[in-house]
């Protein structure tokens, strides 16, 4: 048995899964056996989620039934709506609203139903929080349309354009699962104890809130906006390199070459900005990216630093007219399906996750009665 301390469990295999596989050296991400490059631009979110849950792509009839099942669960009870209103009213961040409101979702005792309820509710919770912030009532349900369309409708109260729906669909599939990351591991740990799926998903939201996991796509877009014009890109970026500042949107601890998610989202962003967005911003972002990659090779030769998912997440979500405060919650709307699939996989494994720790404290410390203790005792 492994008995060597590994900080952060790095390199420790803690689960077996058929859900996703990351090949960092080749820059490949596999979701349910399908390449992300094939799945994300072509599938619906429901198809991707069905694939994770059932280990096969659905037929037309199976997909119709699954969409209907999710639609039937896509509603919020009054207690959840009340929590959304109260939390927004006191100024909570939307991720905090999501964490609090998701905890109020009812459980049935059936893990699959509870997991699908959580996944179906996330678009309404996040959309409802945003609507309350804008002075509107949250929507208790959105029956028509799929996951992506329901989210955009919950945000705006109107039906999305086909281009916007496709762009969001691609994004949500791109982030639906990504190996045994911190939030997914959290969901599996909670599920392994025999707890309910709502608890597992709420715990995962808490992990995703951490900036070291959920990332910060907002600053990547902010940098592009601050640069403002193509001729400023090199002097601004070069000055940042000279000062040793971190460039958000570049580099990844797993992917040593391309981040396949960035490639998929980059292609989708181009389609969206061509038909329904600020093309000048897109062109500027691509120029900033090219300059940054050239300077990385100059200042950090051989490091193979490439564009990561945060860069094009920011650009794509901005093209969908989402406020930066919605970037992390939108990530959760997509990742919820992966959390549910992993939690169900862990339940099927039937094994509690219980690692050991290496003790570093005192031993043989003598007991001293309270009246005899001194500050140094």
C-alpha positions as a Markdown table, in Angstrom:
| # | Residue | x | y | z |
|---|---|---|---|---|
| 1 | Unk | 0.0 | 0.0 | 0.0 |
| 2 | Unk | 1.1 | 3.6 | -0.7 |
| 3 | Unk | 2.3 | 5.1 | 2.5 |
| 4 | Unk | 4.2 | 8.1 | 1.3 |
| 5 | Unk | 2.7 | 11.5 | 1.8 |
| 6 | Unk | 1.7 | 13.2 | -1.4 |
| 7 | Unk | 0.8 | 16.9 | -1.0 |
| 8 | Unk | -2.6 | 17.5 | -2.5 |
| 9 | Unk | -2.8 | 13.8 | -3.3 |
| 10 | Unk | -0.8 | 14.5 | -6.4 |
| 11 | Unk | -0.2 | 11.4 | -8.4 |
| 12 | Unk | -2.5 | 9.3 | -6.1 |
| 13 | Unk | -5.1 | 7.2 | -8.0 |
| 14 | Unk | -8.2 | 7.6 | -5.9 |
| 15 | Unk | -10.9 | 6.3 | -8.2 |
| 16 | Unk | -11.6 | 4.4 | -11.4 |
| 17 | Unk | -13.9 | 6.0 | -13.9 |
| 18 | Unk | -15.2 | 5.6 | -17.4 |
| 19 | Unk | -16.5 | 9.2 | -17.5 |
| 20 | Unk | -13.6 | 11.3 | -18.7 |
| 21 | Unk | -9.9 | 11.0 | -19.5 |
| 22 | Unk | -7.3 | 13.7 | -19.8 |
| 23 | Unk | -4.1 | 13.2 | -21.8 |
| 24 | Unk | -2.0 | 16.2 | -21.0 |
| 25 | Unk | 0.9 | 15.3 | -23.1 |
| 26 | Unk | -1.2 | 14.9 | -26.3 |
| 27 | Unk | -3.7 | 17.6 | -25.4 |
| 28 | Unk | -6.7 | 15.4 | -25.6 |
| 29 | Unk | -9.9 | 15.2 | -23.5 |
| 30 | Unk | -12.2 | 12.2 | -23.8 |
| 31 | Unk | -15.8 | 12.5 | -22.5 |
| 32 | Unk | -17.6 | 9.2 | -22.2 |
| 33 | Unk | -15.4 | 7.6 | -24.8 |
| 34 | Unk | -15.9 | 10.5 | -27.3 |
| 35 | Unk | -13.3 | 13.1 | -28.2 |
| 36 | Unk | -14.3 | 16.5 | -26.9 |
| 37 | Unk | -13.4 | 17.9 | -30.3 |
| 38 | Unk | -16.3 | 15.8 | -31.8 |
| 39 | Unk | -18.8 | 15.9 | -28.9 |
| 40 | Unk | -18.9 | 19.5 | -27.8 |
| 41 | Unk | -19.6 | 21.2 | -31.2 |
| 42 | Unk | -22.2 | 18.7 | -32.2 |
| 43 | Unk | -24.1 | 17.3 | -29.2 |
| 44 | Unk | -26.7 | 18.8 | -27.0 |
| 45 | Unk | -26.1 | 19.0 | -23.3 |
| 46 | Unk | -28.7 | 16.3 | -22.7 |
| 47 | Unk | -26.9 | 13.9 | -25.1 |
| 48 | Unk | -23.6 | 14.5 | -23.2 |
| 49 | Unk | -25.3 | 13.9 | -19.9 |
| 50 | Unk | -27.1 | 10.8 | -21.1 |
| 51 | Unk | -23.7 | 9.5 | -22.4 |
| 52 | Unk | -22.1 | 10.0 | -19.0 |
| 53 | Unk | -25.0 | 8.3 | -17.1 |
| 54 | Unk | -25.6 | 5.4 | -19.5 |
| 55 | Unk | -22.2 | 4.8 | -21.2 |
| 56 | Unk | -23.8 | 5.1 | -24.6 |
| 57 | Unk | -25.2 | 7.8 | -26.9 |
| 58 | Unk | -29.0 | 8.0 | -26.9 |
| 59 | Unk | -31.3 | 7.1 | -29.8 |
| 60 | Unk | -33.8 | 9.8 | -30.9 |
| 61 | Unk | -36.5 | 8.1 | -28.7 |
| 62 | Unk | -34.2 | 7.8 | -25.7 |
| 63 | Unk | -33.1 | 11.4 | -26.0 |
| 64 | Unk | -36.7 | 12.6 | -26.2 |
| 65 | Unk | -37.6 | 10.7 | -23.1 |
| 66 | Unk | -34.5 | 12.0 | -21.3 |
| 67 | Unk | -35.2 | 15.6 | -22.2 |
| 68 | Unk | -38.8 | 15.2 | -21.0 |
| 69 | Unk | -37.5 | 13.7 | -17.7 |
| 70 | Unk | -35.2 | 16.7 | -17.1 |
| 71 | Unk | -37.9 | 19.2 | -18.1 |
| 72 | Unk | -40.3 | 17.7 | -15.5 |
| 73 | Unk | -37.6 | 18.2 | -12.9 |
| 74 | Unk | -36.8 | 21.8 | -14.0 |
| 75 | Unk | -38.7 | 23.7 | -11.4 |
| 76 | Unk | -38.0 | 25.3 | -8.0 |
| 77 | Unk | -40.0 | 24.9 | -4.8 |
| 78 | Unk | -41.0 | 28.0 | -3.0 |
| 79 | Unk | -38.4 | 27.6 | -0.2 |
| 80 | Unk | -35.7 | 27.7 | -2.9 |
| 81 | Unk | -37.1 | 30.8 | -4.5 |
| 82 | Unk | -37.3 | 32.4 | -1.0 |
| 83 | Unk | -33.7 | 31.6 | -0.3 |
| 84 | Unk | -32.7 | 33.1 | -3.7 |
| 85 | Unk | -34.5 | 36.4 | -2.9 |
| 86 | Unk | -33.1 | 36.6 | 0.6 |
| 87 | Unk | -29.6 | 35.8 | -0.3 |
| 88 | Unk | -29.5 | 38.3 | -3.2 |
| 89 | Unk | -31.2 | 40.9 | -1.1 |
| 90 | Unk | -28.4 | 40.7 | 1.5 |
| 91 | Unk | -25.8 | 41.1 | -1.2 |
| 92 | Unk | -24.5 | 37.5 | -1.6 |
| 93 | Unk | -22.4 | 36.6 | -4.6 |
| 94 | Unk | -24.2 | 34.4 | -7.1 |
| 95 | Unk | -22.0 | 31.4 | -6.3 |
| 96 | Unk | -23.1 | 31.8 | -2.6 |
| 97 | Unk | -26.7 | 32.0 | -3.7 |
| 98 | Unk | -26.3 | 28.8 | -5.7 |
| 99 | Unk | -24.7 | 27.0 | -2.7 |
| 100 | Unk | -27.5 | 28.1 | -0.3 |
| 101 | Unk | -30.4 | 27.6 | -2.7 |
| 102 | Unk | -29.2 | 24.2 | -4.0 |
| 103 | Unk | -29.2 | 22.9 | -0.4 |
| 104 | Unk | -33.0 | 23.5 | -0.2 |
| 105 | Unk | -33.8 | 21.1 | -3.1 |
| 106 | Unk | -35.9 | 18.2 | -1.9 |
| 107 | Unk | -34.6 | 14.6 | -1.9 |
| 108 | Unk | -36.5 | 11.5 | -2.8 |
| 109 | Unk | -34.1 | 8.8 | -1.6 |
| 110 | Unk | -33.4 | 7.8 | -5.3 |
| 111 | Unk | -29.9 | 9.0 | -6.1 |
| 112 | Unk | -30.5 | 9.3 | -9.8 |
| 113 | Unk | -33.7 | 11.3 | -9.5 |
| 114 | Unk | -32.1 | 13.6 | -6.9 |
| 115 | Unk | -29.0 | 14.1 | -9.0 |
| 116 | Unk | -31.0 | 15.0 | -12.1 |
| 117 | Unk | -33.2 | 17.4 | -10.1 |
| 118 | Unk | -30.0 | 19.2 | -9.0 |
| 119 | Unk | -28.7 | 19.4 | -12.5 |
| 120 | Unk | -32.0 | 20.6 | -13.9 |
| 121 | Unk | -32.4 | 23.2 | -11.1 |
| 122 | Unk | -29.0 | 24.9 | -11.5 |
| 123 | Unk | -30.0 | 27.0 | -14.6 |
| 124 | Unk | -33.1 | 28.2 | -12.7 |
| 125 | Unk | -31.2 | 29.0 | -9.5 |
| 126 | Unk | -28.4 | 31.0 | -11.2 |
| 127 | Unk | -30.8 | 32.6 | -13.6 |
| 128 | Unk | -33.2 | 33.4 | -10.8 |
| 129 | Unk | -30.4 | 35.0 | -8.7 |
| 130 | Unk | -29.4 | 37.2 | -11.7 |
| 131 | Unk | -33.0 | 38.2 | -12.3 |
| 132 | Unk | -33.5 | 39.2 | -8.7 |
| 133 | Unk | -30.3 | 41.2 | -8.8 |
| 134 | Unk | -31.8 | 43.1 | -11.8 |
| 135 | Unk | -35.0 | 43.8 | -10.0 |
| 136 | Unk | -37.2 | 41.0 | -11.5 |
| 137 | Unk | -38.9 | 37.9 | -10.1 |
| 138 | Unk | -37.1 | 34.6 | -10.5 |
| 139 | Unk | -38.7 | 32.0 | -12.8 |
| 140 | Unk | -40.1 | 29.0 | -10.9 |
| 141 | Unk | -39.9 | 26.8 | -13.9 |
| 142 | Unk | -38.8 | 26.8 | -17.6 |
| 143 | Unk | -40.4 | 23.7 | -19.2 |
| 144 | Unk | -39.6 | 24.3 | -22.9 |
| 145 | Unk | -36.2 | 23.8 | -24.5 |
| 146 | Unk | -33.1 | 22.0 | -23.3 |
| 147 | Unk | -30.6 | 22.7 | -20.6 |
| 148 | Unk | -28.8 | 25.6 | -22.5 |
| 149 | Unk | -32.0 | 27.2 | -23.7 |
| 150 | Unk | -33.5 | 27.0 | -20.2 |
| 151 | Unk | -30.5 | 28.7 | -18.7 |
| 152 | Unk | -30.6 | 31.6 | -21.1 |
| 153 | Unk | -34.4 | 31.9 | -20.7 |
| 154 | Unk | -34.0 | 31.8 | -16.9 |
| 155 | Unk | -31.5 | 34.7 | -17.1 |
| 156 | Unk | -33.4 | 36.9 | -19.5 |
| 157 | Unk | -37.0 | 35.7 | -19.5 |
| 158 | Unk | -36.9 | 35.4 | -23.3 |
| 159 | Unk | -36.1 | 32.7 | -25.8 |
| 160 | Unk | -32.4 | 32.7 | -26.9 |
| 161 | Unk | -31.2 | 33.0 | -30.5 |
| 162 | Unk | -30.1 | 29.8 | -32.2 |
| 163 | Unk | -26.5 | 31.1 | -32.3 |
| 164 | Unk | -26.5 | 31.9 | -28.6 |
| 165 | Unk | -28.0 | 28.6 | -27.7 |
| 166 | Unk | -25.5 | 26.7 | -29.7 |
| 167 | Unk | -22.6 | 28.6 | -28.3 |
| 168 | Unk | -23.7 | 28.0 | -24.7 |
| 169 | Unk | -24.4 | 24.3 | -25.5 |
| 170 | Unk | -20.9 | 23.9 | -26.7 |
| 171 | Unk | -19.5 | 25.6 | -23.6 |
| 172 | Unk | -21.6 | 23.6 | -21.1 |
| 173 | Unk | -20.5 | 20.3 | -22.8 |
| 174 | Unk | -16.9 | 21.5 | -22.8 |
| 175 | Unk | -16.9 | 21.8 | -19.0 |
| 176 | Unk | -19.3 | 19.0 | -18.1 |
| 177 | Unk | -16.4 | 16.8 | -16.8 |
| 178 | Unk | -12.7 | 17.0 | -16.5 |
| 179 | Unk | -11.2 | 14.1 | -14.5 |
| 180 | Unk | -10.9 | 13.9 | -10.8 |
| 181 | Unk | -10.7 | 17.7 | -10.1 |
| 182 | Unk | -11.3 | 19.1 | -6.6 |
| 183 | Unk | -15.1 | 19.6 | -6.9 |
| 184 | Unk | -15.7 | 16.3 | -8.5 |
| 185 | Unk | -13.6 | 14.6 | -5.9 |
| 186 | Unk | -15.6 | 16.4 | -3.2 |
| 187 | Unk | -18.8 | 15.1 | -4.7 |
| 188 | Unk | -17.5 | 11.5 | -4.8 |
| 189 | Unk | -16.3 | 11.7 | -1.2 |
| 190 | Unk | -19.7 | 12.8 | 0.0 |
| 191 | Unk | -21.5 | 10.2 | -2.1 |
| 192 | Unk | -19.2 | 7.5 | -0.9 |
| 193 | Unk | -20.5 | 8.0 | 2.7 |
| 194 | Unk | -24.1 | 7.1 | 1.7 |
| 195 | Unk | -25.2 | 10.7 | 1.8 |
| 196 | Unk | -27.8 | 12.0 | -0.7 |
| 197 | Unk | -27.0 | 13.5 | -4.1 |
| 198 | Unk | -28.1 | 17.0 | -3.2 |
| 199 | Unk | -25.5 | 17.1 | -0.4 |
| 200 | Unk | -22.8 | 15.8 | -2.8 |
| 201 | Unk | -23.6 | 18.5 | -5.4 |
| 202 | Unk | -23.8 | 21.3 | -2.7 |
| 203 | Unk | -20.4 | 20.2 | -1.5 |
| 204 | Unk | -19.0 | 20.3 | -5.0 |
| 205 | Unk | -20.3 | 23.9 | -5.4 |
| 206 | Unk | -18.4 | 24.8 | -2.3 |
| 207 | Unk | -15.2 | 23.4 | -3.8 |
| 208 | Unk | -15.7 | 25.1 | -7.1 |
| 209 | Unk | -16.1 | 28.5 | -5.3 |
| 210 | Unk | -12.4 | 28.4 | -4.5 |
| 211 | Unk | -10.4 | 30.5 | -7.0 |
| 212 | Unk | -7.7 | 27.9 | -7.2 |
| 213 | Unk | -10.2 | 25.5 | -8.8 |
| 214 | Unk | -12.9 | 27.4 | -10.5 |
| 215 | Unk | -10.4 | 29.7 | -12.2 |
| 216 | Unk | -10.8 | 33.3 | -13.1 |
| 217 | Unk | -11.8 | 33.8 | -16.7 |
| 218 | Unk | -12.9 | 37.4 | -16.0 |
| 219 | Unk | -9.3 | 38.8 | -15.7 |
| 220 | Unk | -8.4 | 37.3 | -19.1 |
| 221 | Unk | -11.1 | 39.4 | -20.8 |
| 222 | Unk | -10.3 | 42.4 | -18.7 |
| 223 | Unk | -6.7 | 42.3 | -19.9 |
| 224 | Unk | -7.8 | 42.3 | -23.5 |
| 225 | Unk | -10.1 | 45.3 | -22.8 |
| 226 | Unk | -7.3 | 47.2 | -21.0 |
| 227 | Unk | -5.0 | 46.7 | -24.0 |
| 228 | Unk | -7.7 | 48.2 | -26.2 |
| 229 | Unk | -6.0 | 48.1 | -29.5 |
| 230 | Unk | -3.7 | 45.8 | -31.5 |
| 231 | Unk | -0.7 | 48.2 | -31.5 |
| 232 | Unk | -0.7 | 48.3 | -27.7 |
| 233 | Unk | -0.6 | 44.5 | -27.3 |
| 234 | Unk | 3.1 | 43.9 | -27.5 |
| 235 | Unk | 4.3 | 46.8 | -25.3 |
| 236 | Unk | 1.7 | 46.1 | -22.6 |
| 237 | Unk | 2.4 | 42.4 | -22.6 |
| 238 | Unk | 6.1 | 42.8 | -22.8 |
| 239 | Unk | 6.1 | 45.1 | -19.8 |
| 240 | Unk | 4.1 | 42.4 | -17.9 |
| 241 | Unk | 6.6 | 39.8 | -18.8 |
| 242 | Unk | 9.5 | 42.1 | -17.6 |
| 243 | Unk | 7.7 | 42.6 | -14.3 |
| 244 | Unk | 7.1 | 38.9 | -13.9 |
| 245 | Unk | 3.3 | 39.3 | -13.8 |
| 246 | Unk | 1.0 | 36.4 | -14.3 |
| 247 | Unk | -1.0 | 36.3 | -17.6 |
| 248 | Unk | -4.4 | 34.9 | -17.0 |
| 249 | Unk | -5.7 | 32.6 | -19.7 |
| 250 | Unk | -2.4 | 30.9 | -20.5 |
| 251 | Unk | -0.7 | 27.7 | -19.1 |
| 252 | Unk | -2.2 | 24.7 | -17.4 |
| 253 | Unk | -0.9 | 22.2 | -14.8 |
| 254 | Unk | -2.1 | 19.2 | -16.8 |
| 255 | Unk | -2.0 | 20.1 | -20.5 |
| 256 | Unk | 1.5 | 20.3 | -21.7 |
| 257 | Unk | 0.5 | 21.2 | -25.3 |
| 258 | Unk | -2.9 | 22.4 | -26.4 |
| 259 | Unk | -5.8 | 22.7 | -24.1 |
| 260 | Unk | -8.5 | 21.0 | -26.2 |
| 261 | Unk | -11.2 | 23.0 | -24.4 |
| 262 | Unk | -9.6 | 26.2 | -25.5 |
| 263 | Unk | -9.6 | 25.0 | -29.2 |
| 264 | Unk | -13.2 | 24.0 | -29.1 |
| 265 | Unk | -14.4 | 27.2 | -27.4 |
| 266 | Unk | -12.2 | 29.3 | -29.7 |
| 267 | Unk | -13.9 | 27.9 | -32.8 |
| 268 | Unk | -17.3 | 28.4 | -31.2 |
| 269 | Unk | -16.4 | 32.0 | -30.2 |
| 270 | Unk | -15.5 | 32.7 | -33.8 |
| 271 | Unk | -18.9 | 31.4 | -35.0 |
| 272 | Unk | -20.7 | 33.4 | -32.4 |
| 273 | Unk | -18.9 | 36.7 | -32.9 |
| 274 | Unk | -19.3 | 36.4 | -36.7 |
| 275 | Unk | -23.1 | 36.2 | -36.4 |
| 276 | Unk | -24.0 | 37.7 | -33.0 |
| 277 | Unk | -21.3 | 39.6 | -31.3 |
| 278 | Unk | -18.6 | 42.3 | -31.2 |
| 279 | Unk | -16.3 | 41.0 | -34.0 |
| 280 | Unk | -13.7 | 43.8 | -33.2 |
| 281 | Unk | -13.3 | 42.4 | -29.6 |
| 282 | Unk | -12.9 | 38.9 | -31.0 |
| 283 | Unk | -10.2 | 40.0 | -33.4 |
| 284 | Unk | -8.4 | 42.0 | -30.7 |
| 285 | Unk | -8.5 | 39.0 | -28.4 |
| 286 | Unk | -7.0 | 36.7 | -31.1 |
| 287 | Unk | -4.2 | 39.3 | -31.7 |
| 288 | Unk | -3.5 | 39.5 | -28.0 |
| 289 | Unk | -3.3 | 35.7 | -27.8 |
| 290 | Unk | -0.9 | 35.5 | -30.7 |
| 291 | Unk | 1.4 | 38.1 | -29.2 |
| 292 | Unk | 1.3 | 36.5 | -25.8 |
| 293 | Unk | 2.2 | 33.1 | -27.2 |
| 294 | Unk | 5.1 | 34.6 | -29.1 |
| 295 | Unk | 6.4 | 36.3 | -25.9 |
| 296 | Unk | 6.0 | 33.2 | -23.8 |
| 297 | Unk | 8.3 | 31.4 | -26.3 |
| 298 | Unk | 10.8 | 34.3 | -26.0 |
| 299 | Unk | 10.8 | 34.7 | -22.2 |
| 300 | Unk | 10.1 | 31.1 | -21.3 |
| 301 | Unk | 11.5 | 29.0 | -24.1 |
| 302 | Unk | 10.7 | 25.3 | -24.0 |
| 303 | Unk | 7.9 | 25.7 | -21.4 |
| 304 | Unk | 5.3 | 24.9 | -24.1 |
| 305 | Unk | 2.8 | 27.4 | -22.5 |
| 306 | Unk | -0.4 | 27.5 | -24.5 |
| 307 | Unk | -3.8 | 29.2 | -24.3 |
| 308 | Unk | -6.0 | 27.6 | -21.7 |
| 309 | Unk | -9.8 | 27.3 | -21.3 |
| 310 | Unk | -10.1 | 30.5 | -19.3 |
| 311 | Unk | -9.1 | 32.7 | -22.2 |
| 312 | Unk | -11.9 | 31.6 | -24.5 |
| 313 | Unk | -14.4 | 31.0 | -21.7 |
| 314 | Unk | -14.2 | 34.7 | -21.0 |
| 315 | Unk | -14.5 | 35.6 | -24.7 |
| 316 | Unk | -17.4 | 33.2 | -25.4 |
| 317 | Unk | -19.4 | 34.1 | -22.3 |
| 318 | Unk | -18.9 | 37.8 | -23.0 |
| 319 | Unk | -20.2 | 37.2 | -26.5 |
| 320 | Unk | -23.3 | 35.7 | -24.9 |
| 321 | Unk | -23.7 | 39.0 | -23.0 |
| 322 | Unk | -23.1 | 37.4 | -19.6 |
| 323 | Unk | -21.8 | 39.5 | -16.8 |
| 324 | Unk | -18.4 | 38.4 | -15.4 |
| 325 | Unk | -20.2 | 37.7 | -12.1 |
| 326 | Unk | -22.0 | 34.9 | -14.0 |
| 327 | Unk | -18.9 | 33.2 | -15.3 |
| 328 | Unk | -18.2 | 30.9 | -12.4 |
| 329 | Unk | -21.9 | 30.1 | -11.8 |
| 330 | Unk | -22.2 | 29.2 | -15.5 |
| 331 | Unk | -19.3 | 26.8 | -15.1 |
| 332 | Unk | -21.3 | 25.2 | -12.3 |
| 333 | Unk | -24.4 | 24.9 | -14.5 |
| 334 | Unk | -22.3 | 22.8 | -16.9 |
| 335 | Unk | -20.2 | 20.8 | -14.4 |
| 336 | Unk | -23.3 | 19.8 | -12.4 |
| 337 | Unk | -23.9 | 16.9 | -14.8 |
| 338 | Unk | -20.4 | 15.6 | -14.3 |
| 339 | Unk | -20.7 | 15.8 | -10.5 |
| 340 | Unk | -24.0 | 13.8 | -10.7 |
| 341 | Unk | -22.4 | 11.1 | -12.9 |
| 342 | Unk | -19.4 | 10.8 | -10.7 |
| 343 | Unk | -21.4 | 10.6 | -7.5 |
| 344 | Unk | -23.6 | 7.8 | -9.0 |
| 345 | Unk | -20.4 | 6.0 | -10.2 |
| 346 | Unk | -19.0 | 6.2 | -6.7 |
| 347 | Unk | -22.3 | 4.9 | -5.2 |
| 348 | Unk | -22.1 | 1.9 | -7.5 |
| 349 | Unk | -18.5 | 1.3 | -6.4 |
| 350 | Unk | -19.8 | 0.9 | -2.9 |
| 351 | Unk | -16.6 | 2.0 | -1.2 |
| 352 | Unk | -16.2 | 4.9 | 1.3 |
| 353 | Unk | -13.3 | 7.2 | 0.4 |
| 354 | Unk | -11.2 | 7.2 | 3.5 |
| 355 | Unk | -7.5 | 8.1 | 3.0 |
| 356 | Unk | -5.0 | 8.1 | 5.8 |
| 357 | Unk | -2.9 | 11.0 | 7.1 |
| 358 | Unk | 0.7 | 11.4 | 8.3 |
| 359 | Unk | 0.8 | 12.5 | 11.9 |
| 360 | Unk | 3.2 | 15.4 | 12.6 |
| 361 | Unk | 2.2 | 16.4 | 16.1 |
| 362 | Unk | 3.6 | 15.9 | 19.6 |
| 363 | Unk | 3.6 | 12.5 | 21.3 |
| 364 | Unk | 3.7 | 11.6 | 25.0 |
| 365 | Unk | 2.6 | 15.1 | 26.0 |
| 366 | Unk | 2.0 | 15.0 | 29.8 |
| 367 | Unk | -1.4 | 16.0 | 31.2 |
| 368 | Unk | -1.1 | 19.1 | 33.5 |
| 369 | Unk | -4.0 | 20.0 | 35.8 |
| 370 | Unk | -5.6 | 23.4 | 34.9 |
| 371 | Unk | -4.5 | 25.1 | 38.1 |
| 372 | Unk | -0.8 | 24.1 | 37.5 |
| 373 | Unk | -0.6 | 25.4 | 33.9 |
| 374 | Unk | 1.6 | 28.3 | 33.0 |
| 375 | Unk | 1.7 | 30.2 | 29.7 |
| 376 | Unk | 4.7 | 28.2 | 28.7 |
| 377 | Unk | 3.2 | 24.8 | 29.7 |
